């Protein structure tokens, strides 16, 4: 199983870099979560949008 990590503190700037166990950057997680109309977007490190998750109540 592949394990990925991100720093809890980095989200204050609006984006988190998702890294592997070797500290290599693989993804960028952008957005907000928890309130109505919030969304998270997952990008490849090269900038391609891979997934978008929206919070709907």
N, C-alpha and C positions, 0 to 999 in steps of 0.2 A: 504494500500500500504506500502510495506517495504522500508525504507530509509536507504541507506548506505553512508558512508563517508570515505574520505581519506585525509591526509594532503598534501597540495600542495608542501611543502618543502621536504618531504621524497622521492620524485621522483629523486632528484639529485643523490641518491645512486643507482638508477637503479631499484628500486622496491617500491611499495606502499602497505601498509597493509590496507585492506578495513575493516572498522568496522561498527557496528550497532549503534543505538542511545544510547545503554548502554555501549559503548566503548569496546564491545567484538569483538575480531578479527575473521573474517570469511573467507576472501579471501586474496590472494596475487596477485597483478597486476604487471607484469614484462614486460619490453620492452620499445620501443620508438615508437613515432607516429608523422606523418607529412611529412616524406620524403619517396621517393621511396624505396621499399624493407623493410620499417619499419614494425614491428609487435608488437602486444600486446598479452600476454598470461595471462590467468586467472587460478589460481591454488586454490584448496581448501586449507585451512590452514594446512591440514595434508600432502600436497604435491602432490595430484592428479591433473593432468591437466584437466581442465573443458572446456576451450575454447581457441581458437587462432584466432586472427583477423589480417589479413595482409593488408597493404596499397598498392594497385595496381593502377598505373596510366594509 
